Amino acid sequence: MRDLRPDDRDKIRRWRNKPGVGLHQFTDHYIGVEEHERWFARMMSDPTVRYWVITWSGEDVGIANLYDINPRHQRCYWAFYIAEEGFRGRGIGSLVEYFVLEQVFETLKLNKLCCEVLASNPAVTKMHQRFAFREEGYLRGHVIKHGEPADVHTMAVLREEWVERRPSIQKLLTEVKLLAPDAVKVATAAGRGAS
């Protein structure tokens, strides 16, 4: 994961317009240059968001972000996508989710991480549940996808729930060689210091 840079602008527009990305996003219309330029400029200067480019084997493959970061209420939302088709199904999403949880609870010291998932994307709902997310609501006809109302799951995890689940997730990611054992030791030590 690396911080988003200004030179990522055109690549992200290309990714956002890929059918495989739009399928699971709230925004599914074609995104023109001017619309994207306005979004990118706003996003680069907004203190309530944080974007990372997901990299794998030296190649940029997707985006992860936090939004609606609210220090007063100690919560934020997050989303991600793997844009490059050849990198889906390799466990990258699980590693991204681990990274984001560590950022939210250990670096930003927030208490709650929320997300919204289209009901048509059950695989991501299940992945979030493995990382201690709980469903907090089901919003019927909440967004319009391809001209039709679509339902949305609202999910969240509290810091204490993540702290309890973190060791088993670290163990699993280490066993499947997505996470180096040294990374687990560093994260565990940081977690102890933050408690």
N, C-alpha and C positions, 0 to 999 in steps of 0.2 A: 504494500500500500504506500502510495506517495501522495503528497498534497497536490491538488489541482493547480495547473499553471495556465497563464494566458494563452500559450501556444497549443493548449488542448482544445480550444474552442471549436475548430472545424471538425475535428475527430468526434467530439461529443455530439455535434449536430447530426453527423452521419450515423452514429450509433442510435440516437433518439428516433431516427426515421426508419430504422430496420424493423420489418414486420415482427420478428421474433422478440424484439424489445417492447414495442408498442402493445403487443398482445396482453402483457401483464401490467401495463402502466395505466394510470387514469387518463393520461393524454395519449390519444391514438390517431390524431389528425396529422397530416403532413406539416412539418415545422419548417417554415421558410427562413431565409437568411435574416430578415429584419426582426422577426419574432425571436429567433434564437439569439441574435445580438443583444436585444433588450434583456432577455432572460439571463444571459451569461454575465452582462455588466452588472445587473442587479444582484445576482448570486455571488459575484466576486467581492462585492462591497457590503454584503449583509452580515452583520455580526451574529445573527441567529441561525446561521447555517454553517456547515463544514463539509467540504467535499474531498474525497480521495479518489485517485485512479487506482484500480486494481491491476496489479502487474503479475505475470506468471512467466517464468523462464525468460525474463527480460522483455516480454511483450505486454503492451497495454491491452487489457481484455475487458474492462468494465468500470463501473462507477459504484461507489458507496457514499452515502451522505447522511448527515444529521440535519434536521430542520426543526424550526420552532423551539430552539434551545432556550429554555426559560430558567435562569439561575434562581429566581425568586421561588418558583415552585419546584425546583430541582428535577426537571423532567425535559425530555425532548422526544422527537420522533426520528425514525430512520427508514431508509430504503436502499436497495441496491439492485444492480442487474449485471449479468455477464453478457456482454454484447457480442463477443466473438463466439460463434457457434461451436467451433472445434474445442472450446475450453469448458463447455457445459458438461455436467455429470462427472466431474473429476474430484469433487469435494471442495472446490474453491469456495463455494458459497458458505460452507461450514466454517472454513478458516476466516473468511470475511466477517461472519457473524461473531466469531470469537474475538476478533480484533476490535470490532465496534463495541461489543459489550465491555471489553477491557478499557477502551477509551472513555466510554460514558461513565462507568462506575469507578475506575481507578484514576484516570487522568482528570476528567471534568468533575468528579465527585458528585455526580447527580444521584438521585434516588430512584428514578423511574425512566424506563425506555419503552416507548410505544411504537406501534406500527399499524398500518392498514394493509390488508391483503384482499385482492379480489377473490370472491368465492370460487371463481373458475380456476384458481391456482392452488389446489389442495396440497401439492408437494411442498410449497413454501410454507403454508400453514403448519404442516407437520414438522418441517425443519425448525421453525420457531418454537414449537412445543417441546422439541428435544432440548432446546436451550433455555427451558424454564418459562417461556412465555405462556401466559394464560389468556384465553379469550375473555374479553370484557364486554363485548357487544357484537350484535349482528345487525348491520344497517341494510335494510331492504331497499332496492332501487336507488342506491345512494349515488351512483355515477352513471353516466351514459356512455356505453361502449358500443361502437358501430351502430349508433342510433337507437339502441335498446337499453332500458334500465338494467343495471347490474348490481348485485349484492356485494357487500364488503364486510370482512371480519375485522374487528378492532381487537388488538392484542397488546399486552404489556408484560413487562417483567420488572420486579422491584429489586433493588440492590441486594437485599438479604436473600432473595430467591436465587439470584445469580451466584452469590458467594457460596451457597449450599451446593449448587449444581456444578460450579466451576471445576472441582477436582475430577469428577467423572468425565467431563468434556475434555479436559486437558489430557487425561489418560487415553481416551479414545483417539484424539487427534494425534497423539504421540505414537500410538500403536499402528495407525494407518500411515505414519510417516508424513503427515501434513504439518506437524509442529515438532520442532527440535526439542529434545529433553531440556537443553539449557534455557530455552524460552519459557518452559514451564516453571523452572526454578526461579527465574527472574520475576515472572508474573506472580508466583506464589509469595515471594518475598515482598513484592510491592503491595500485594493484597493484605499481608499481615501488617505492614506499616501504615496502611490507610485505614485499618479498622479501628 
